[in-house]
């Protein structure tokens, strides 16, 4: 079985989405299908086609979330006990760009949680792969589509 690493917050967010899909979205689309059916000929009924398409999307998303939650490996960053301050899944890392001197802060999270606008990078991203296993003071070379960048790890926290 495939394991899906995710933080406690990420797992809770998926559970909330699953609950909404099952209790709000699914019943709404069933009612929309019933309403469209009542209009008669289904072969030329755009409302019916749109509702059926939406139903397919909702059912697919429900199956996807249930699969991910079934294989979830939930990791609580606060519970990580690493005296060496190594970068691991869930860690929040402050980096300094060697070229520009700019500081950036990232938390390494699961694929479904990644949101660069909020400083959350996927564990499978080039920057996270370059950081995993390193500690404060180390330099990480990130091979990204835009070229190679160097970052110095300023601090590692488990929030």
C-alpha positions as CSV (number, residue, x, y, z in Angstrom):
1,X,0.0,0.0,0.0
2,X,1.3,3.4,-0.9
3,X,1.9,5.7,2.0
4,X,1.0,9.4,1.8
5,X,3.0,11.6,4.2
6,X,1.0,14.5,5.6
7,X,0.9,16.8,8.6
8,X,-1.9,16.7,11.2
9,X,-3.2,19.9,9.7
10,X,-3.2,18.4,6.2
11,X,-5.1,15.3,7.3
12,X,-7.7,17.4,9.1
13,X,-8.2,19.5,6.0
14,X,-8.7,16.4,3.8
15,X,-11.2,15.0,6.3
16,X,-13.1,18.4,6.3
17,X,-13.2,18.4,2.5
18,X,-14.4,14.7,2.4
19,X,-17.2,15.5,4.9
20,X,-18.3,18.5,2.8
21,X,-18.3,16.5,-0.4
22,X,-20.4,13.7,1.2
23,X,-22.9,15.9,3.1
24,X,-23.3,19.0,1.0
25,X,-22.0,18.6,-2.6
26,X,-23.2,15.1,-3.3
27,X,-26.8,15.7,-2.1
28,X,-26.8,19.0,-4.1
29,X,-25.8,17.3,-7.3
30,X,-28.3,14.5,-6.8
31,X,-31.0,17.1,-6.5
32,X,-29.7,19.0,-9.6
33,X,-29.8,15.7,-11.6
34,X,-33.4,15.0,-10.4
35,X,-34.4,18.6,-11.4
36,X,-32.8,18.3,-14.8
37,X,-34.5,14.9,-15.4
38,X,-37.9,16.5,-14.7
39,X,-37.4,18.8,-17.7
40,X,-37.9,15.9,-20.1
41,X,-35.6,14.8,-23.0
42,X,-32.2,13.9,-21.6
43,X,-30.4,13.7,-24.9
44,X,-30.5,17.5,-25.4
45,X,-30.5,18.6,-21.8
46,X,-27.4,20.6,-21.0
47,X,-28.3,21.0,-17.3
48,X,-28.5,17.2,-17.0
49,X,-25.1,16.7,-18.7
50,X,-23.5,19.4,-16.5
51,X,-24.9,17.8,-13.3
52,X,-23.8,14.3,-14.3
53,X,-20.3,15.7,-15.1
54,X,-20.2,17.4,-11.7
55,X,-21.3,14.2,-10.0
56,X,-18.5,12.3,-11.7
57,X,-16.0,14.9,-10.4
58,X,-17.4,14.7,-6.9
59,X,-17.4,10.9,-6.8
60,X,-13.8,10.8,-8.1
61,X,-12.6,13.3,-5.6
62,X,-14.3,11.4,-2.7
63,X,-12.6,8.2,-3.9
64,X,-9.2,10.0,-4.2
65,X,-9.5,11.5,-0.6
66,X,-10.6,8.2,0.9
67,X,-7.6,6.4,-0.7
68,X,-5.2,9.1,0.5
69,X,-6.6,9.0,4.1
70,X,-6.5,5.2,4.1
71,X,-2.8,5.3,3.2
72,X,-2.0,8.4,5.3
73,X,1.1,8.5,7.3
74,X,0.2,11.4,9.6
75,X,3.3,13.2,11.1
76,X,3.0,15.8,13.8
77,X,6.0,18.1,13.5
78,X,5.6,19.2,17.1
79,X,6.3,15.6,18.2
80,X,9.6,15.3,16.3
81,X,12.5,14.9,18.7
82,X,15.6,15.7,16.8
83,X,18.5,17.0,18.9
84,X,20.7,17.5,15.8
85,X,18.2,19.9,14.2
86,X,18.0,18.0,10.9
87,X,15.5,18.9,8.2
88,X,12.8,16.3,8.1
89,X,9.2,16.1,6.9
90,X,7.1,18.7,8.7
91,X,10.1,20.9,9.6
92,X,9.9,24.6,9.1
93,X,13.2,25.9,7.6
94,X,14.6,29.4,7.3
95,X,16.9,29.7,4.4
96,X,19.2,32.5,3.0
97,X,19.7,32.6,-0.7
98,X,23.5,32.7,-1.2
99,X,23.2,34.9,-4.3
100,X,20.7,37.5,-3.2
101,X,21.0,37.3,0.6
102,X,17.1,37.1,0.9
103,X,15.6,35.0,3.6
104,X,12.7,32.6,2.9
105,X,10.8,30.3,5.2
106,X,9.4,27.0,4.1
107,X,7.6,24.1,5.8
108,X,8.0,20.7,4.2
109,X,4.6,19.1,3.8
110,X,2.7,16.4,1.8
111,X,1.9,16.8,-1.9
112,X,-1.8,17.8,-1.2
113,X,-0.8,20.5,1.4
114,X,1.8,22.3,-0.7
115,X,1.0,26.0,-1.1
116,X,4.0,28.2,-2.0
117,X,2.0,31.4,-1.2
118,X,1.8,30.2,2.4
119,X,5.4,28.9,2.5
120,X,4.5,25.2,2.3
121,X,6.6,23.1,-0.2
122,X,5.9,19.5,-1.2
123,X,8.2,16.9,0.2
124,X,8.7,15.8,-3.4
125,X,9.8,19.3,-4.7
126,X,13.4,19.9,-5.7
127,X,14.0,22.3,-2.7
128,X,12.6,19.8,-0.2
129,X,14.6,17.0,-1.6
130,X,17.8,19.1,-1.4
131,X,17.0,20.1,2.2
132,X,16.0,16.7,3.8
133,X,18.8,15.4,6.0
134,X,20.7,18.7,6.3
135,X,21.1,20.7,9.5
136,X,21.5,24.4,10.6
137,X,24.5,25.9,9.0
138,X,24.6,23.5,6.0
139,X,24.4,24.6,2.4
140,X,21.9,23.1,0.1
141,X,22.2,23.1,-3.7
142,X,18.7,23.1,-5.3
143,X,18.5,21.9,-8.9
144,X,15.4,23.7,-10.2
145,X,14.1,24.3,-13.7
146,X,15.6,27.8,-13.5
147,X,19.0,26.5,-12.7
148,X,21.1,25.6,-9.6
149,X,20.6,27.8,-6.5
150,X,22.4,27.7,-3.2
151,X,20.7,28.2,0.2
152,X,22.2,28.3,3.6
153,X,20.0,26.8,6.3
154,X,19.6,29.4,9.1
155,X,17.3,27.5,11.4
156,X,15.2,24.4,11.6
157,X,12.0,24.3,13.7
158,X,9.4,21.7,14.3
159,X,6.1,23.7,14.7
